[in-house]
């Protein structure tokens, strides 16, 4: 390769954070000065090219999208296809609708009238009102549930097992309920512990790890509050004025 003639380059070495300066051959400087289009094309091809095997599924989707758009322009096919030809979000709508249709087809192949597929959640269906997923089309879900308004009567259960209905907050922590009416089986993070970290730069997950966990809280406010933060929990006092003891 020849002598360096004073040419140097910087290279990384193991177990060092900084680069070392080493001698480089003169041919390297000549190449860096005179390289042109062919060399740039080779470098770009090596950095940014992908194999046809990687893109084969995306090419099929792209070709299908072109066919659907052209049919929509000729007033052929379904009426809903016309929105796929729009410049603003037409292609995204096509991809979303195609993905939902493929999911619905896959679920229908695996669905058994008696048992759900093993890979599907076995608990209660999540409320949904999209009118396009498999569960909405089959009438298995209902509209989205909104958070219950404060002031409505709720059934609270104390640690001793006694229950009563009230429309006010309580001075004692009670076992909280899930949306399906069942009582909490697993603890969740304390809302007060989370509020105390409002000025922190930590991520939400790291903040959750630092919070205490509890299955108890205020049934009217529907918030998990740990026993440490409960004496300072005054949200229901501010909202209702007087607590129900």
Order of alpha helices (4+ residues) and beta strands (2+ residues): beta-beta-alpha-alpha-alpha-alpha-alpha-beta-beta-beta-beta-alpha-alpha-beta-beta-beta-alpha-alpha
